[in-house]
Amino acid sequence: MSEPFRFQLQAKDGAARLGAITMPRGTIRTPAFMPVGTAATVKTLTMDQVRGTGADIILGNTYHLMLRPGAERVARLGGLHEFARWPHPILTDSGGFQVMSLATLRKLDEKGVTFRSHIDGAKYEMSPERSIEIQGLLDSDIQMQLDECVALPAAYAEVERAMELSLRWAERCRIAFGDQPGRAMFGIVQGGAEPALRERSALVLKAMDLKGYAVGGLAVGEPQQVMLDMLEVTCPLLPAEKPRYLMGVGTPDDILKSVARGIDMFDCVMPTRAGRHGLAFTRRGRVNLRNARHADDHRPLDEESDCPAARDYSRAYLHHLIRAQESLGAMLLSWNNIAYYQNLMQGIRDAIGSGTFVSHAEKISASWAQGDI
Ligand SMILES: Nc1nc2c(CCNCC3CCCCC3)c3[nH]c(NCCc4ccccc4)nc3cc2c(=O)[nH]1
């Protein structure tokens, strides 16, 4: 087999990049949006629906799966791809970010994070080594280092401490991961909104010669412009021939502006979470289907969409389902939203390939601002 993990840069348009990551389980076209699977499911959708929207890769959820059903059990059942019936690439986060946002009684020190499960209060310890072990048990194709992400705004000293700890953990994860052909481990650049700390984090991680690099520590409460400024500092310092993954981002507008600054991969709970709450993303902006103004609107969300959820159901019906709290409503809107995000990415990839990304981004943004949708 040719190199088991290969990132090919196919075109550039300014700092925007068109590429493809080839792995044994399939090829990931970049820029890519990775739907978030929580407990081995992209909530309310079947994997056939997810695949049908054009997704090449999904996120697995280390934190949730290690608590329930347990990483060793998933391994005994053949790994996450077999368990969830998703035979294509899966990326797993290390779990640290979720521990800090979901677990109770959590403690973080040089060794790692210790916490109590938000499900049954059981005590867990997650070291960098254990996080890599868990991701391996899940049979994850792209594994993330354990890191510490600091909410912003934060004091320089606090951001520096977390960034240096994350670098030490990156080295421990690199050693624990070892050499696993066909799999990859990505480092995560930290450094908050401090250019000097971003620079140090990026350069030390670059020297580790990892397969790919995430930009972490963003989309944690800072204004969009601060996030974009940190991308302009960080991306040029990362190896051009390796993929760049902006963690937890974001809205369609965040994605356009981050692709323009050199990001290749995204993940966000937004499309599925918003869908479950009745919010639909469309080419003409967002539609809140909880709103009574849709009660008699027989139009579909987007008659030109290739997604049945967008094309075949009236807004009146979707409004009814959401108001009646029918699970079909959550499913149809999650489906619409994931399809919208995948169509957004396909349009971005086509535009970079034809050197028209800037005008494409302007056209897309302008259509969101259209009048009554
Ligand atoms: N290691 C690590 N993960 C981060 C994540 C989690 C990415 N998604 C994981 C995924 C795994 C499967 C389950 C779901 C999560 C972030 N998410 C955000 N913002 C989200 C901002 C946001 C956006 C919309 C709604 C809520 C929150 N910033 C992030 C920074 C980091 C980071 O530095 N290190």
The ligand as an SDF file (V2000), in Angstrom:
LIG
                    3D

 34 38  0  0  0  0  0  0  0  0999 V2000
   -8.9870   18.6450   22.6530 N   0  0  0  0  0  0  0  0  0  0  0  0
   -9.5270   19.8540   22.4170 C   0  0  0  0  0  0  0  0  0  0  0  0
  -10.8050   19.9380   21.9960 N   0  0  0  0  0  0  0  0  0  0  0  0
  -11.3350   21.1930   21.7910 C   0  0  0  0  0  0  0  0  0  0  0  0
  -12.7070   21.3080   21.4370 C   0  0  0  0  0  0  0  0  0  0  0  0
  -13.6010   20.0820   21.2510 C   0  0  0  0  0  0  0  0  0  0  0  0
  -13.7840   19.8130   19.7640 C   0  0  0  0  0  0  0  0  0  0  0  0
  -14.9660   18.9580   19.5130 N   0  0  0  0  0  0  0  0  0  0  0  0
  -14.8730   17.6260   20.0670 C   0  0  0  0  0  0  0  0  0  0  0  0
  -16.1830   16.8730   19.9590 C   0  0  0  0  0  0  0  0  0  0  0  0
  -15.9680   15.4300   20.3540 C   0  0  0  0  0  0  0  0  0  0  0  0
  -17.2420   14.6240   20.2580 C   0  0  0  0  0  0  0  0  0  0  0  0
  -18.3660   15.2480   21.0520 C   0  0  0  0  0  0  0  0  0  0  0  0
  -18.5510   16.7100   20.7790 C   0  0  0  0  0  0  0  0  0  0  0  0
  -17.2760   17.5270   20.8000 C   0  0  0  0  0  0  0  0  0  0  0  0
  -13.2380   22.5810   21.2730 C   0  0  0  0  0  0  0  0  0  0  0  0
  -14.5050   22.9890   21.0050 N   0  0  0  0  0  0  0  0  0  0  0  0
  -14.4540   24.3400   21.0030 C   0  0  0  0  0  0  0  0  0  0  0  0
  -15.5060   25.1370   20.8230 N   0  0  0  0  0  0  0  0  0  0  0  0
  -16.8660   24.5930   20.7300 C   0  0  0  0  0  0  0  0  0  0  0  0
  -17.7690   25.8040   20.7110 C   0  0  0  0  0  0  0  0  0  0  0  0
  -19.1840   25.3950   20.6200 C   0  0  0  0  0  0  0  0  0  0  0  0
  -19.8220   25.5370   19.4100 C   0  0  0  0  0  0  0  0  0  0  0  0
  -21.1510   25.1820   19.3070 C   0  0  0  0  0  0  0  0  0  0  0  0
  -21.8490   24.6820   20.4220 C   0  0  0  0  0  0  0  0  0  0  0  0
  -21.1850   24.5270   21.6370 C   0  0  0  0  0  0  0  0  0  0  0  0
  -19.8530   24.8880   21.7500 C   0  0  0  0  0  0  0  0  0  0  0  0
  -13.2230   24.8170   21.2280 N   0  0  0  0  0  0  0  0  0  0  0  0
  -12.4460   23.7360   21.4040 C   0  0  0  0  0  0  0  0  0  0  0  0
  -11.0890   23.6290   21.7420 C   0  0  0  0  0  0  0  0  0  0  0  0
  -10.5490   22.3590   21.9550 C   0  0  0  0  0  0  0  0  0  0  0  0
   -9.1700   22.2070   22.3760 C   0  0  0  0  0  0  0  0  0  0  0  0
   -8.4260   23.1800   22.5570 O   0  0  0  0  0  0  0  0  0  0  0  0
   -8.7320   20.9490   22.6050 N   0  0  0  0  0  0  0  0  0  0  0  0
  1  2  1  0
  2  3  2  0
  2 34  1  0
  3  4  1  0
  4  5  1  0
  4 31  2  0
  5  6  1  0
  5 16  2  0
  6  7  1  0
  7  8  1  0
  8  9  1  0
  9 10  1  0
 10 11  1  0
 10 15  1  0
 11 12  1  0
 12 13  1  0
 13 14  1  0
 14 15  1  0
 16 17  1  0
 16 29  1  0
 17 18  1  0
 18 19  1  0
 18 28  2  0
 19 20  1  0
 20 21  1  0
 21 22  1  0
 22 23  1  0
 22 27  2  0
 23 24  2  0
 24 25  1  0
 25 26  2  0
 26 27  1  0
 28 29  1  0
 29 30  2  0
 30 31  1  0
 31 32  1  0
 32 33  2  0
 32 34  1  0
M  END
$$$$
